[in-house]
């Protein structure tokens, strides 16, 4: 299992599954990160958190703690 947190900068991946429960899972899905969505990892902040990704044509910053719940391929 590979998570969004482990994806290298400049790599594109596809969401396989969102782990977690309740508010955390709902918040991730509300950001547009649902099963089958393509994600391009643009960069990370100087200290490594958060990640900046492109999802559905817009840029999104996501904390590494939340990226841990997103399984990708």
CHARMM internal coordinates of N, CA and C (Angstrom, degrees):
IC EDIT
DIST 1 N 1 CA 1.4584
DIST 1 CA 1 C 1.5257
ANGL 1 N 1 CA 1 C 109.11
DIST 1 C 2 N 1.3149
ANGL 1 CA 1 C 2 N 116.74
DIHE 1 N 1 CA 1 C 2 N 128.17
DIST 2 N 2 CA 1.4588
ANGL 1 C 2 N 2 CA 122.88
DIHE 1 CA 1 C 2 N 2 CA 178.61
DIST 2 CA 2 C 1.5264
ANGL 2 N 2 CA 2 C 108.13
DIHE 1 C 2 N 2 CA 2 C -113.79
DIST 2 C 3 N 1.3230
ANGL 2 CA 2 C 3 N 117.21
DIHE 2 N 2 CA 2 C 3 N 134.99
DIST 3 N 3 CA 1.4578
ANGL 2 C 3 N 3 CA 120.79
DIHE 2 CA 2 C 3 N 3 CA 179.54
DIST 3 CA 3 C 1.5258
ANGL 3 N 3 CA 3 C 110.28
DIHE 2 C 3 N 3 CA 3 C -106.28
DIST 3 C 4 N 1.3169
ANGL 3 CA 3 C 4 N 116.39
DIHE 3 N 3 CA 3 C 4 N 164.23
DIST 4 N 4 CA 1.4621
ANGL 3 C 4 N 4 CA 121.85
DIHE 3 CA 3 C 4 N 4 CA 178.75
DIST 4 CA 4 C 1.5214
ANGL 4 N 4 CA 4 C 110.95
DIHE 3 C 4 N 4 CA 4 C -59.54
DIST 4 C 5 N 1.3090
ANGL 4 CA 4 C 5 N 117.60
DIHE 4 N 4 CA 4 C 5 N -30.37
DIST 5 N 5 CA 1.4636
ANGL 4 C 5 N 5 CA 121.35
DIHE 4 CA 4 C 5 N 5 CA 179.32
DIST 5 CA 5 C 1.5368
ANGL 5 N 5 CA 5 C 111.88
DIHE 4 C 5 N 5 CA 5 C -61.75
DIST 5 C 6 N 1.3284
ANGL 5 CA 5 C 6 N 117.93
DIHE 5 N 5 CA 5 C 6 N -29.66
DIST 6 N 6 CA 1.4659
ANGL 5 C 6 N 6 CA 122.84
DIHE 5 CA 5 C 6 N 6 CA -175.65
DIST 6 CA 6 C 1.5249
ANGL 6 N 6 CA 6 C 113.60
DIHE 5 C 6 N 6 CA 6 C -89.56
DIST 6 C 7 N 1.3312
ANGL 6 CA 6 C 7 N 118.11
DIHE 6 N 6 CA 6 C 7 N -4.72
DIST 7 N 7 CA 1.4638
ANGL 6 C 7 N 7 CA 121.80
DIHE 6 CA 6 C 7 N 7 CA -176.30
DIST 7 CA 7 C 1.5277
ANGL 7 N 7 CA 7 C 109.96
DIHE 6 C 7 N 7 CA 7 C -74.72
DIST 7 C 8 N 1.3274
ANGL 7 CA 7 C 8 N 115.94
DIHE 7 N 7 CA 7 C 8 N 137.00
DIST 8 N 8 CA 1.4688
ANGL 7 C 8 N 8 CA 121.44
DIHE 7 CA 7 C 8 N 8 CA -179.73
DIST 8 CA 8 C 1.5237
ANGL 8 N 8 CA 8 C 110.47
DIHE 7 C 8 N 8 CA 8 C -74.99
DIST 8 C 9 N 1.3204
ANGL 8 CA 8 C 9 N 115.96
DIHE 8 N 8 CA 8 C 9 N 152.18
DIST 9 N 9 CA 1.4588
ANGL 8 C 9 N 9 CA 121.93
DIHE 8 CA 8 C 9 N 9 CA 177.07
DIST 9 CA 9 C 1.5274
ANGL 9 N 9 CA 9 C 109.00
DIHE 8 C 9 N 9 CA 9 C -63.92
DIST 9 C 10 N 1.3314
ANGL 9 CA 9 C 10 N 116.03
DIHE 9 N 9 CA 9 C 10 N 134.44
DIST 10 N 10 CA 1.4549
ANGL 9 C 10 N 10 CA 121.90
DIHE 9 CA 9 C 10 N 10 CA -178.68
DIST 10 CA 10 C 1.5152
ANGL 10 N 10 CA 10 C 114.12
DIHE 9 C 10 N 10 CA 10 C 91.36
DIST 10 C 11 N 1.3114
ANGL 10 CA 10 C 11 N 117.24
DIHE 10 N 10 CA 10 C 11 N 1.46
DIST 11 N 11 CA 1.4654
ANGL 10 C 11 N 11 CA 122.12
DIHE 10 CA 10 C 11 N 11 CA -177.84
DIST 11 CA 11 C 1.5363
ANGL 11 N 11 CA 11 C 110.36
DIHE 10 C 11 N 11 CA 11 C -100.35
DIST 11 C 12 N 1.3314
ANGL 11 CA 11 C 12 N 115.99
DIHE 11 N 11 CA 11 C 12 N 145.72
DIST 12 N 12 CA 1.4631
ANGL 11 C 12 N 12 CA 121.99
DIHE 11 CA 11 C 12 N 12 CA 174.82
DIST 12 CA 12 C 1.5234
ANGL 12 N 12 CA 12 C 108.71
DIHE 11 C 12 N 12 CA 12 C -107.30
DIST 12 C 13 N 1.3303
ANGL 12 CA 12 C 13 N 115.34
DIHE 12 N 12 CA 12 C 13 N 139.38
DIST 13 N 13 CA 1.4641
ANGL 12 C 13 N 13 CA 120.86
DIHE 12 CA 12 C 13 N 13 CA 179.98
DIST 13 CA 13 C 1.5230
ANGL 13 N 13 CA 13 C 109.04
DIHE 12 C 13 N 13 CA 13 C -139.39
DIST 13 C 14 N 1.3343
ANGL 13 CA 13 C 14 N 115.53
DIHE 13 N 13 CA 13 C 14 N 171.01
DIST 14 N 14 CA 1.4626
ANGL 13 C 14 N 14 CA 122.44
DIHE 13 CA 13 C 14 N 14 CA 178.81
DIST 14 CA 14 C 1.5254
ANGL 14 N 14 CA 14 C 108.32
DIHE 13 C 14 N 14 CA 14 C -122.58
DIST 14 C 15 N 1.3240
ANGL 14 CA 14 C 15 N 116.51
DIHE 14 N 14 CA 14 C 15 N 137.21
DIST 15 N 15 CA 1.4678
ANGL 14 C 15 N 15 CA 121.72
DIHE 14 CA 14 C 15 N 15 CA 179.13
DIST 15 CA 15 C 1.5186
ANGL 15 N 15 CA 15 C 109.54
DIHE 14 C 15 N 15 CA 15 C -70.44
DIST 15 C 16 N 1.3353
ANGL 15 CA 15 C 16 N 115.99
DIHE 15 N 15 CA 15 C 16 N 128.39
DIST 16 N 16 CA 1.4556
ANGL 15 C 16 N 16 CA 122.27
DIHE 15 CA 15 C 16 N 16 CA 177.46
DIST 16 CA 16 C 1.5288
ANGL 16 N 16 CA 16 C 109.85
DIHE 15 C 16 N 16 CA 16 C -98.65
DIST 16 C 17 N 1.3421
ANGL 16 CA 16 C 17 N 116.31
DIHE 16 N 16 CA 16 C 17 N -45.15
DIST 17 N 17 CA 1.4582
ANGL 16 C 17 N 17 CA 120.59
DIHE 16 CA 16 C 17 N 17 CA -175.87
DIST 17 CA 17 C 1.5177
ANGL 17 N 17 CA 17 C 109.72
DIHE 16 C 17 N 17 CA 17 C -159.84
DIST 17 C 18 N 1.3323
ANGL 17 CA 17 C 18 N 115.50
DIHE 17 N 17 CA 17 C 18 N 147.94
DIST 18 N 18 CA 1.4609
ANGL 17 C 18 N 18 CA 121.82
DIHE 17 CA 17 C 18 N 18 CA 173.77
DIST 18 CA 18 C 1.5198
ANGL 18 N 18 CA 18 C 107.13
DIHE 17 C 18 N 18 CA 18 C -105.02
DIST 18 C 19 N 1.3208
ANGL 18 CA 18 C 19 N 116.50
DIHE 18 N 18 CA 18 C 19 N 120.46
DIST 19 N 19 CA 1.4662
ANGL 18 C 19 N 19 CA 121.12
DIHE 18 CA 18 C 19 N 19 CA 177.40
DIST 19 CA 19 C 1.5279
ANGL 19 N 19 CA 19 C 108.83
DIHE 18 C 19 N 19 CA 19 C -92.62
DIST 19 C 20 N 1.2930
ANGL 19 CA 19 C 20 N 117.48
DIHE 19 N 19 CA 19 C 20 N 179.18
DIST 20 N 20 CA 1.4602
ANGL 19 C 20 N 20 CA 120.90
DIHE 19 CA 19 C 20 N 20 CA -179.54
DIST 20 CA 20 C 1.5151
ANGL 20 N 20 CA 20 C 110.28
DIHE 19 C 20 N 20 CA 20 C 95.29
DIST 20 C 21 N 1.3299
ANGL 20 CA 20 C 21 N 114.88
DIHE 20 N 20 CA 20 C 21 N 177.68
DIST 21 N 21 CA 1.4587
ANGL 20 C 21 N 21 CA 120.66
DIHE 20 CA 20 C 21 N 21 CA -176.52
DIST 21 CA 21 C 1.5213
ANGL 21 N 21 CA 21 C 110.76
DIHE 20 C 21 N 21 CA 21 C -138.93
DIST 21 C 22 N 1.3110
ANGL 21 CA 21 C 22 N 114.46
DIHE 21 N 21 CA 21 C 22 N 161.25
DIST 22 N 22 CA 1.4595
ANGL 21 C 22 N 22 CA 122.29
DIHE 21 CA 21 C 22 N 22 CA 170.48
DIST 22 CA 22 C 1.5104
ANGL 22 N 22 CA 22 C 115.41
DIHE 21 C 22 N 22 CA 22 C 57.19
DIST 22 C 23 N 1.3382
ANGL 22 CA 22 C 23 N 114.80
DIHE 22 N 22 CA 22 C 23 N -130.32
DIST 23 N 23 CA 1.4645
ANGL 22 C 23 N 23 CA 121.99
DIHE 22 CA 22 C 23 N 23 CA -173.37
DIST 23 CA 23 C 1.5266
ANGL 23 N 23 CA 23 C 112.98
DIHE 22 C 23 N 23 CA 23 C -61.80
DIST 23 C 24 N 1.3176
ANGL 23 CA 23 C 24 N 117.64
DIHE 23 N 23 CA 23 C 24 N -36.42
DIST 24 N 24 CA 1.4625
ANGL 23 C 24 N 24 CA 120.83
DIHE 23 CA 23 C 24 N 24 CA -179.13
DIST 24 CA 24 C 1.5266
ANGL 24 N 24 CA 24 C 110.29
DIHE 23 C 24 N 24 CA 24 C -64.10
DIST 24 C 25 N 1.3016
ANGL 24 CA 24 C 25 N 116.71
DIHE 24 N 24 CA 24 C 25 N -49.80
DIST 25 N 25 CA 1.4685
ANGL 24 C 25 N 25 CA 121.41
DIHE 24 CA 24 C 25 N 25 CA 179.91
DIST 25 CA 25 C 1.5302
ANGL 25 N 25 CA 25 C 110.59
DIHE 24 C 25 N 25 CA 25 C -63.19
DIST 25 C 26 N 1.3131
ANGL 25 CA 25 C 26 N 117.45
DIHE 25 N 25 CA 25 C 26 N -42.94
DIST 26 N 26 CA 1.4659
ANGL 25 C 26 N 26 CA 122.19
DIHE 25 CA 25 C 26 N 26 CA -179.91
DIST 26 CA 26 C 1.5343
ANGL 26 N 26 CA 26 C 110.35
DIHE 25 C 26 N 26 CA 26 C -62.36
DIST 26 C 27 N 1.3352
ANGL 26 CA 26 C 27 N 117.81
DIHE 26 N 26 CA 26 C 27 N -43.81
DIST 27 N 27 CA 1.4664
ANGL 26 C 27 N 27 CA 121.77
DIHE 26 CA 26 C 27 N 27 CA -179.80
DIST 27 CA 27 C 1.5230
ANGL 27 N 27 CA 27 C 111.01
DIHE 26 C 27 N 27 CA 27 C -61.74
DIST 27 C 28 N 1.3301
ANGL 27 CA 27 C 28 N 117.15
DIHE 27 N 27 CA 27 C 28 N -43.16
DIST 28 N 28 CA 1.4655
ANGL 27 C 28 N 28 CA 121.41
DIHE 27 CA 27 C 28 N 28 CA 178.85
DIST 28 CA 28 C 1.5251
ANGL 28 N 28 CA 28 C 110.31
DIHE 27 C 28 N 28 CA 28 C -62.90
DIST 28 C 29 N 1.3155
ANGL 28 CA 28 C 29 N 116.97
DIHE 28 N 28 CA 28 C 29 N -44.56
DIST 29 N 29 CA 1.4598
ANGL 28 C 29 N 29 CA 120.69
DIHE 28 CA 28 C 29 N 29 CA -179.98
DIST 29 CA 29 C 1.5283
ANGL 29 N 29 CA 29 C 111.72
DIHE 28 C 29 N 29 CA 29 C -67.74
DIST 29 C 30 N 1.3283
ANGL 29 CA 29 C 30 N 117.73
DIHE 29 N 29 CA 29 C 30 N -34.48
DIST 30 N 30 CA 1.4685
ANGL 29 C 30 N 30 CA 121.44
DIHE 29 CA 29 C 30 N 30 CA 177.56
DIST 30 CA 30 C 1.5241
ANGL 30 N 30 CA 30 C 111.96
DIHE 29 C 30 N 30 CA 30 C -65.82
DIST 30 C 31 N 1.3250
ANGL 30 CA 30 C 31 N 117.82
DIHE 30 N 30 CA 30 C 31 N -24.64
DIST 31 N 31 CA 1.4659
ANGL 30 C 31 N 31 CA 121.61
DIHE 30 CA 30 C 31 N 31 CA 177.38
DIST 31 CA 31 C 1.5332
ANGL 31 N 31 CA 31 C 111.63
DIHE 30 C 31 N 31 CA 31 C -77.96
DIST 31 C 32 N 1.3281
ANGL 31 CA 31 C 32 N 117.27
DIHE 31 N 31 CA 31 C 32 N -2.99
DIST 32 N 32 CA 1.4602
ANGL 31 C 32 N 32 CA 120.69
DIHE 31 CA 31 C 32 N 32 CA 178.52
DIST 32 CA 32 C 1.5110
ANGL 32 N 32 CA 32 C 113.97
DIHE 31 C 32 N 32 CA 32 C 98.47
DIST 32 C 33 N 1.3151
ANGL 32 CA 32 C 33 N 117.13
DIHE 32 N 32 CA 32 C 33 N 4.72
DIST 33 N 33 CA 1.4656
ANGL 32 C 33 N 33 CA 121.51
DIHE 32 CA 32 C 33 N 33 CA -179.53
DIST 33 CA 33 C 1.5275
ANGL 33 N 33 CA 33 C 108.73
DIHE 32 C 33 N 33 CA 33 C -91.60
DIST 33 C 34 N 1.3251
ANGL 33 CA 33 C 34 N 115.66
DIHE 33 N 33 CA 33 C 34 N 89.54
DIST 34 N 34 CA 1.4535
ANGL 33 C 34 N 34 CA 121.57
DIHE 33 CA 33 C 34 N 34 CA 179.99
DIST 34 CA 34 C 1.5243
ANGL 34 N 34 CA 34 C 109.22
DIHE 33 C 34 N 34 CA 34 C -120.89
DIST 34 C 35 N 1.3145
ANGL 34 CA 34 C 35 N 116.81
DIHE 34 N 34 CA 34 C 35 N 168.93
DIST 35 N 35 CA 1.4631
ANGL 34 C 35 N 35 CA 122.19
DIHE 34 CA 34 C 35 N 35 CA -177.93
DIST 35 CA 35 C 1.5336
ANGL 35 N 35 CA 35 C 110.47
DIHE 34 C 35 N 35 CA 35 C -55.36
DIST 35 C 36 N 1.3344
ANGL 35 CA 35 C 36 N 115.74
DIHE 35 N 35 CA 35 C 36 N 130.66
DIST 36 N 36 CA 1.4549
ANGL 35 C 36 N 36 CA 121.59
DIHE 35 CA 35 C 36 N 36 CA 178.19
DIST 36 CA 36 C 1.5193
ANGL 36 N 36 CA 36 C 115.05
DIHE 35 C 36 N 36 CA 36 C 91.46
DIST 36 C 37 N 1.3259
ANGL 36 CA 36 C 37 N 118.10
DIHE 36 N 36 CA 36 C 37 N -7.09
DIST 37 N 37 CA 1.4636
ANGL 36 C 37 N 37 CA 122.33
DIHE 36 CA 36 C 37 N 37 CA -178.76
DIST 37 CA 37 C 1.5247
ANGL 37 N 37 CA 37 C 111.01
DIHE 36 C 37 N 37 CA 37 C -73.76
DIST 37 C 38 N 1.3279
ANGL 37 CA 37 C 38 N 116.57
DIHE 37 N 37 CA 37 C 38 N 136.16
DIST 38 N 38 CA 1.4679
ANGL 37 C 38 N 38 CA 122.08
DIHE 37 CA 37 C 38 N 38 CA 175.78
DIST 38 CA 38 C 1.5299
ANGL 38 N 38 CA 38 C 109.10
DIHE 37 C 38 N 38 CA 38 C -82.58
DIST 38 C 39 N 1.3260
ANGL 38 CA 38 C 39 N 116.19
DIHE 38 N 38 CA 38 C 39 N 136.77
DIST 39 N 39 CA 1.4662
ANGL 38 C 39 N 39 CA 122.13
DIHE 38 CA 38 C 39 N 39 CA 178.92
DIST 39 CA 39 C 1.5217
ANGL 39 N 39 CA 39 C 108.25
DIHE 38 C 39 N 39 CA 39 C -128.77
DIST 39 C 40 N 1.3393
ANGL 39 CA 39 C 40 N 116.74
DIHE 39 N 39 CA 39 C 40 N 132.19
DIST 40 N 40 CA 1.4556
ANGL 39 C 40 N 40 CA 122.07
DIHE 39 CA 39 C 40 N 40 CA 174.41
DIST 40 CA 40 C 1.5163
ANGL 40 N 40 CA 40 C 107.51
DIHE 39 C 40 N 40 CA 40 C -112.92
DIST 40 C 41 N 1.3300
ANGL 40 CA 40 C 41 N 117.62
DIHE 40 N 40 CA 40 C 41 N 122.30
DIST 41 N 41 CA 1.4581
ANGL 40 C 41 N 41 CA 122.06
DIHE 40 CA 40 C 41 N 41 CA -179.46
DIST 41 CA 41 C 1.5293
ANGL 41 N 41 CA 41 C 108.12
DIHE 40 C 41 N 41 CA 41 C -85.94
DIST 41 C 42 N 1.3472
ANGL 41 CA 41 C 42 N 116.44
DIHE 41 N 41 CA 41 C 42 N 112.56
DIST 42 N 42 CA 1.4561
ANGL 41 C 42 N 42 CA 121.47
DIHE 41 CA 41 C 42 N 42 CA -176.46
DIST 42 CA 42 C 1.5217
ANGL 42 N 42 CA 42 C 112.72
DIHE 41 C 42 N 42 CA 42 C -83.48
DIST 42 C 43 N 1.3324
ANGL 42 CA 42 C 43 N 115.90
DIHE 42 N 42 CA 42 C 43 N -53.90
DIST 43 N 43 CA 1.4655
ANGL 42 C 43 N 43 CA 119.84
DIHE 42 CA 42 C 43 N 43 CA -177.15
DIST 43 CA 43 C 1.5150
ANGL 43 N 43 CA 43 C 109.72
DIHE 42 C 43 N 43 CA 43 C -165.77
DIST 43 C 44 N 1.3284
ANGL 43 CA 43 C 44 N 114.55
DIHE 43 N 43 CA 43 C 44 N 173.18
DIST 44 N 44 CA 1.4604
ANGL 43 C 44 N 44 CA 119.33
DIHE 43 CA 43 C 44 N 44 CA 173.38
DIST 44 CA 44 C 1.5210
ANGL 44 N 44 CA 44 C 108.08
DIHE 43 C 44 N 44 CA 44 C -125.75
DIST 44 C 45 N 1.2984
ANGL 44 CA 44 C 45 N 116.75
DIHE 44 N 44 CA 44 C 45 N 158.08
DIST 45 N 45 CA 1.4582
ANGL 44 C 45 N 45 CA 122.12
DIHE 44 CA 44 C 45 N 45 CA 179.65
DIST 45 CA 45 C 1.5272
ANGL 45 N 45 CA 45 C 109.72
DIHE 44 C 45 N 45 CA 45 C -64.41
DIST 45 C 46 N 1.3255
ANGL 45 CA 45 C 46 N 118.00
DIHE 45 N 45 CA 45 C 46 N 159.56
DIST 46 N 46 CA 1.4718
ANGL 45 C 46 N 46 CA 121.13
DIHE 45 CA 45 C 46 N 46 CA -178.26
DIST 46 CA 46 C 1.5291
ANGL 46 N 46 CA 46 C 114.93
DIHE 45 C 46 N 46 CA 46 C -50.99
DIST 46 C 47 N 1.3125
ANGL 46 CA 46 C 47 N 117.46
DIHE 46 N 46 CA 46 C 47 N -35.80
DIST 47 N 47 CA 1.4664
ANGL 46 C 47 N 47 CA 120.02
DIHE 46 CA 46 C 47 N 47 CA 178.94
DIST 47 CA 47 C 1.5200
ANGL 47 N 47 CA 47 C 111.89
DIHE 46 C 47 N 47 CA 47 C -94.12
DIST 47 C 48 N 1.3493
ANGL 47 CA 47 C 48 N 117.73
DIHE 47 N 47 CA 47 C 48 N 7.62
DIST 48 N 48 CA 1.4492
ANGL 47 C 48 N 48 CA 121.90
DIHE 47 CA 47 C 48 N 48 CA 173.99
DIST 48 CA 48 C 1.5179
ANGL 48 N 48 CA 48 C 116.03
DIHE 47 C 48 N 48 CA 48 C 94.86
DIST 48 C 49 N 1.3171
ANGL 48 CA 48 C 49 N 117.87
DIHE 48 N 48 CA 48 C 49 N -10.12
DIST 49 N 49 CA 1.4620
ANGL 48 C 49 N 49 CA 119.93
DIHE 48 CA 48 C 49 N 49 CA -178.25
DIST 49 CA 49 C 1.5167
ANGL 49 N 49 CA 49 C 108.61
DIHE 48 C 49 N 49 CA 49 C -139.50
DIST 49 C 50 N 1.2951
ANGL 49 CA 49 C 50 N 122.18
DIHE 49 N 49 CA 49 C 50 N 126.39
DIST 50 N 50 CA 1.4601
ANGL 49 C 50 N 50 CA 129.86
DIHE 49 CA 49 C 50 N 50 CA 8.22
DIST 50 CA 50 C 1.5320
ANGL 50 N 50 CA 50 C 113.22
DIHE 49 C 50 N 50 CA 50 C -91.99
DIST 50 C 51 N 1.3254
ANGL 50 CA 50 C 51 N 115.07
DIHE 50 N 50 CA 50 C 51 N 177.75
DIST 51 N 51 CA 1.4626
ANGL 50 C 51 N 51 CA 122.58
DIHE 50 CA 50 C 51 N 51 CA 173.59
DIST 51 CA 51 C 1.5194
ANGL 51 N 51 CA 51 C 108.22
DIHE 50 C 51 N 51 CA 51 C -93.42
DIST 51 C 52 N 1.3288
ANGL 51 CA 51 C 52 N 116.97
DIHE 51 N 51 CA 51 C 52 N 144.57
DIST 52 N 52 CA 1.4584
ANGL 51 C 52 N 52 CA 120.50
DIHE 51 CA 51 C 52 N 52 CA 173.25
DIST 52 CA 52 C 1.5197
ANGL 52 N 52 CA 52 C 107.50
DIHE 51 C 52 N 52 CA 52 C -107.91
DIST 52 C 53 N 1.3288
ANGL 52 CA 52 C 53 N 116.59
DIHE 52 N 52 CA 52 C 53 N 122.91
DIST 53 N 53 CA 1.4566
ANGL 52 C 53 N 53 CA 122.13
DIHE 52 CA 52 C 53 N 53 CA -177.36
DIST 53 CA 53 C 1.5282
ANGL 53 N 53 CA 53 C 110.00
DIHE 52 C 53 N 53 CA 53 C -128.13
DIST 53 C 54 N 1.3240
ANGL 53 CA 53 C 54 N 115.93
DIHE 53 N 53 CA 53 C 54 N 159.46
DIST 54 N 54 CA 1.4581
ANGL 53 C 54 N 54 CA 121.34
DIHE 53 CA 53 C 54 N 54 CA 173.03
DIST 54 CA 54 C 1.5207
ANGL 54 N 54 CA 54 C 107.60
DIHE 53 C 54 N 54 CA 54 C -108.48
DIST 54 C 55 N 1.3288
ANGL 54 CA 54 C 55 N 115.70
DIHE 54 N 54 CA 54 C 55 N 125.25
DIST 55 N 55 CA 1.4591
ANGL 54 C 55 N 55 CA 122.93
DIHE 54 CA 54 C 55 N 55 CA -178.06
DIST 55 CA 55 C 1.5278
ANGL 55 N 55 CA 55 C 108.30
DIHE 54 C 55 N 55 CA 55 C -134.96
DIST 55 C 56 N 1.3316
ANGL 55 CA 55 C 56 N 117.28
DIHE 55 N 55 CA 55 C 56 N 125.85
DIST 56 N 56 CA 1.4646
ANGL 55 C 56 N 56 CA 122.13
DIHE 55 CA 55 C 56 N 56 CA 176.30
DIST 56 CA 56 C 1.5277
ANGL 56 N 56 CA 56 C 112.99
DIHE 55 C 56 N 56 CA 56 C 52.65
DIST 56 C 57 N 1.3424
ANGL 56 CA 56 C 57 N 117.06
DIHE 56 N 56 CA 56 C 57 N 34.98
DIST 57 N 57 CA 1.4517
ANGL 56 C 57 N 57 CA 121.21
DIHE 56 CA 56 C 57 N 57 CA 176.14
DIST 57 CA 57 C 1.5231
ANGL 57 N 57 CA 57 C 115.86
DIHE 56 C 57 N 57 CA 57 C 86.14
DIST 57 C 58 N 1.3261
ANGL 57 CA 57 C 58 N 118.74
DIHE 57 N 57 CA 57 C 58 N 4.84
DIST 58 N 58 CA 1.4562
ANGL 57 C 58 N 58 CA 119.77
DIHE 57 CA 57 C 58 N 58 CA 176.45
DIST 58 CA 58 C 1.5223
ANGL 58 N 58 CA 58 C 110.12
DIHE 57 C 58 N 58 CA 58 C -130.86
DIST 58 C 59 N 1.3354
ANGL 58 CA 58 C 59 N 115.29
DIHE 58 N 58 CA 58 C 59 N 158.96
DIST 59 N 59 CA 1.4627
ANGL 58 C 59 N 59 CA 120.89
DIHE 58 CA 58 C 59 N 59 CA -179.67
DIST 59 CA 59 C 1.5159
ANGL 59 N 59 CA 59 C 109.45
DIHE 58 C 59 N 59 CA 59 C -90.84
DIST 59 C 60 N 1.3273
ANGL 59 CA 59 C 60 N 114.52
DIHE 59 N 59 CA 59 C 60 N 141.40
DIST 60 N 60 CA 1.4546
ANGL 59 C 60 N 60 CA 121.64
DIHE 59 CA 59 C 60 N 60 CA -175.93
DIST 60 CA 60 C 1.5155
ANGL 60 N 60 CA 60 C 108.72
DIHE 59 C 60 N 60 CA 60 C -139.33
DIST 60 C 61 N 1.3170
ANGL 60 CA 60 C 61 N 116.66
DIHE 60 N 60 CA 60 C 61 N 136.73
DIST 61 N 61 CA 1.4586
ANGL 60 C 61 N 61 CA 121.31
DIHE 60 CA 60 C 61 N 61 CA 172.68
DIST 61 CA 61 C 1.5197
ANGL 61 N 61 CA 61 C 107.44
DIHE 60 C 61 N 61 CA 61 C -103.41
DIST 61 C 62 N 1.3257
ANGL 61 CA 61 C 62 N 115.23
DIHE 61 N 61 CA 61 C 62 N 131.57
DIST 62 N 62 CA 1.4639
ANGL 61 C 62 N 62 CA 119.78
DIHE 61 CA 61 C 62 N 62 CA -178.25
DIST 62 CA 62 C 1.5222
ANGL 62 N 62 CA 62 C 109.60
DIHE 61 C 62 N 62 CA 62 C -134.22
DIST 62 C 63 N 1.3184
ANGL 62 CA 62 C 63 N 115.61
DIHE 62 N 62 CA 62 C 63 N 135.62
DIST 63 N 63 CA 1.4639
ANGL 62 C 63 N 63 CA 120.69
DIHE 62 CA 62 C 63 N 63 CA 179.80
DIST 63 CA 63 C 1.5242
ANGL 63 N 63 CA 63 C 109.83
DIHE 62 C 63 N 63 CA 63 C -67.95
DIST 63 C 64 N 1.3130
ANGL 63 CA 63 C 64 N 115.76
DIHE 63 N 63 CA 63 C 64 N 148.13
DIST 64 N 64 CA 1.4672
ANGL 63 C 64 N 64 CA 119.77
DIHE 63 CA 63 C 64 N 64 CA 179.18
DIST 64 CA 64 C 1.5233
ANGL 64 N 64 CA 64 C 111.42
DIHE 63 C 64 N 64 CA 64 C -63.30
DIST 64 C 65 N 1.3228
ANGL 64 CA 64 C 65 N 117.12
DIHE 64 N 64 CA 64 C 65 N -31.01
DIST 65 N 65 CA 1.4694
ANGL 64 C 65 N 65 CA 120.39
DIHE 64 CA 64 C 65 N 65 CA 177.58
DIST 65 CA 65 C 1.5281
ANGL 65 N 65 CA 65 C 110.20
DIHE 64 C 65 N 65 CA 65 C -62.36
DIST 65 C 66 N 1.3438
ANGL 65 CA 65 C 66 N 117.40
DIHE 65 N 65 CA 65 C 66 N -38.26
DIST 66 N 66 CA 1.4647
ANGL 65 C 66 N 66 CA 120.76
DIHE 65 CA 65 C 66 N 66 CA 177.71
DIST 66 CA 66 C 1.5231
ANGL 66 N 66 CA 66 C 110.80
DIHE 65 C 66 N 66 CA 66 C -77.33
DIST 66 C 67 N 1.3380
ANGL 66 CA 66 C 67 N 117.39
DIHE 66 N 66 CA 66 C 67 N -34.21
DIST 67 N 67 CA 1.4700
ANGL 66 C 67 N 67 CA 121.66
DIHE 66 CA 66 C 67 N 67 CA 179.36
DIST 67 CA 67 C 1.5251
ANGL 67 N 67 CA 67 C 111.11
DIHE 66 C 67 N 67 CA 67 C -62.72
DIST 67 C 68 N 1.3003
ANGL 67 CA 67 C 68 N 116.93
DIHE 67 N 67 CA 67 C 68 N -24.64
DIST 68 N 68 CA 1.4698
ANGL 67 C 68 N 68 CA 122.78
DIHE 67 CA 67 C 68 N 68 CA 178.73
DIST 68 CA 68 C 1.5393
ANGL 68 N 68 CA 68 C 111.76
DIHE 67 C 68 N 68 CA 68 C -63.37
DIST 68 C 69 N 1.3342
ANGL 68 CA 68 C 69 N 117.37
DIHE 68 N 68 CA 68 C 69 N -26.68
DIST 69 N 69 CA 1.4705
ANGL 68 C 69 N 69 CA 122.01
DIHE 68 CA 68 C 69 N 69 CA -178.72
DIST 69 CA 69 C 1.5171
ANGL 69 N 69 CA 69 C 113.16
DIHE 68 C 69 N 69 CA 69 C -83.51
DIST 69 C 70 N 1.3401
ANGL 69 CA 69 C 70 N 118.22
DIHE 69 N 69 CA 69 C 70 N -7.95
DIST 70 N 70 CA 1.4629
ANGL 69 C 70 N 70 CA 121.68
DIHE 69 CA 69 C 70 N 70 CA -174.50
DIST 70 CA 70 C 1.5180
ANGL 70 N 70 CA 70 C 110.25
DIHE 69 C 70 N 70 CA 70 C -102.37
DIST 70 C 71 N 1.3303
ANGL 70 CA 70 C 71 N 116.25
DIHE 70 N 70 CA 70 C 71 N 109.03
DIST 71 N 71 CA 1.4761
ANGL 70 C 71 N 71 CA 121.87
DIHE 70 CA 70 C 71 N 71 CA 178.39
DIST 71 CA 71 C 1.5202
ANGL 71 N 71 CA 71 C 108.35
DIHE 70 C 71 N 71 CA 71 C -84.55
DIST 71 C 72 N 1.3436
ANGL 71 CA 71 C 72 N 116.25
DIHE 71 N 71 CA 71 C 72 N 131.43
DIST 72 N 72 CA 1.4581
ANGL 71 C 72 N 72 CA 121.42
DIHE 71 CA 71 C 72 N 72 CA -177.01
DIST 72 CA 72 C 1.5304
ANGL 72 N 72 CA 72 C 111.27
DIHE 71 C 72 N 72 CA 72 C -129.52
DIST 72 C 73 N 1.3428
ANGL 72 CA 72 C 73 N 114.97
DIHE 72 N 72 CA 72 C 73 N 166.64
DIST 73 N 73 CA 1.4649
ANGL 72 C 73 N 73 CA 120.29
DIHE 72 CA 72 C 73 N 73 CA 174.33
DIST 73 CA 73 C 1.5052
ANGL 73 N 73 CA 73 C 109.42
DIHE 72 C 73 N 73 CA 73 C -133.72
END
COOR INIT
IC SEED 1 N 1 CA 1 C
IC BUILD
